[in-house]
Structures are given as C-alpha cells and as structure tokens.
Amino acid sequence: MKVTRVTRDEFELEDGSIHPIIPGLEKETTPDEFQKHYNRACAFVEGGKDTGVVESGAAELGQHGKD
C-alpha cells in the first residue's frame, strides 16, 4: 500500500487510513522516504505471520485483511 502523507507523529495510506508513529520521528521525512521504511516493516510483519507471533502488528501497519 502506498504512503501518501507523513508527519513526525503519523502516516496516511492511499486508502485514507491514518496510523500513529510511535515513537515519533526525530526529523521530517518525505512520503517516498518513509515508504521504504514502511515496506521493510510490512515485510517483517508478513514474515512473522508464519509463526503466528506478529498477527497484531499487521493491523497497526494498515495490513488488515491482507493474506
């Protein structure tokens, strides 16, 4: 999913969902730069789903309903 907006405290995805960034970012970043971090985090969560340990992290990243 594409990141469309990012502040130090939250980010928004193309579906309009807004998610907190905890802890907040130390400096401003562009949506394109944040997208790289978001993609890595999603890949990590996807990898953890196989173990059943990271189920709750998927919703926090806006990956609800994604298999």
C-alpha positions as CSV (number, residue, x, y, z in Angstrom):
1,M,0.0,0.0,0.0
2,K,1.3,3.5,-0.8
3,V,2.1,6.1,1.8
4,T,0.5,9.4,0.8
5,R,1.4,11.6,3.8
6,V,3.7,11.5,6.7
7,T,4.4,13.7,9.7
8,R,6.6,13.1,12.7
9,D,3.7,11.5,14.6
10,E,1.6,9.7,12.0
11,F,1.3,8.5,8.4
12,E,-1.6,8.1,6.0
13,L,-2.0,5.4,3.4
14,E,-3.7,5.6,0.0
15,D,-6.9,4.1,1.4
16,G,-7.2,7.1,3.8
17,S,-6.3,5.2,6.9
18,I,-4.1,7.1,9.4
19,H,-1.6,5.3,11.7
20,P,0.5,6.6,14.6
21,I,4.3,6.5,14.5
22,I,5.4,5.5,18.0
23,P,7.9,6.8,19.0
24,G,7.6,9.8,16.7
25,L,10.2,10.5,14.1
26,E,13.1,12.8,15.1
27,K,13.1,14.7,11.8
28,E,10.7,15.3,8.9
29,T,10.7,12.9,6.0
30,T,9.0,12.6,2.7
31,P,6.3,10.0,1.9
32,D,8.7,8.4,-0.6
33,E,11.5,8.0,2.0
34,F,9.0,6.8,4.6
35,Q,7.6,4.3,2.1
36,K,11.0,2.5,2.2
37,H,10.7,2.0,6.0
38,Y,7.0,1.1,5.7
39,N,7.8,-1.6,3.1
40,R,10.5,-3.1,5.3
41,A,8.2,-3.1,8.3
42,C,5.4,-4.8,6.3
43,A,7.9,-7.5,5.0
44,F,8.9,-8.1,8.6
45,V,5.3,-8.5,9.8
46,E,4.5,-10.7,6.8
47,G,7.4,-13.0,7.7
48,G,6.3,-13.1,11.3
49,K,2.8,-14.2,10.3
50,D,4.1,-17.7,9.5
51,T,5.0,-18.1,13.2
52,G,1.7,-16.5,14.5
53,V,3.7,-14.2,16.7
54,V,3.2,-10.9,14.8
55,E,-0.6,-11.1,14.0
56,S,-1.4,-7.9,15.8
57,G,1.3,-5.9,14.1
58,A,-0.3,-6.3,10.7
59,A,-3.3,-4.1,11.6
60,E,-1.1,-1.4,13.1
61,L,0.7,-1.2,9.7
62,G,-2.5,-1.0,7.8
63,Q,-2.3,-4.5,6.5
64,H,-5.6,-5.7,7.9
65,G,-7.4,-8.2,5.7
66,K,-4.2,-8.9,3.7
67,D,-3.2,-12.6,3.4
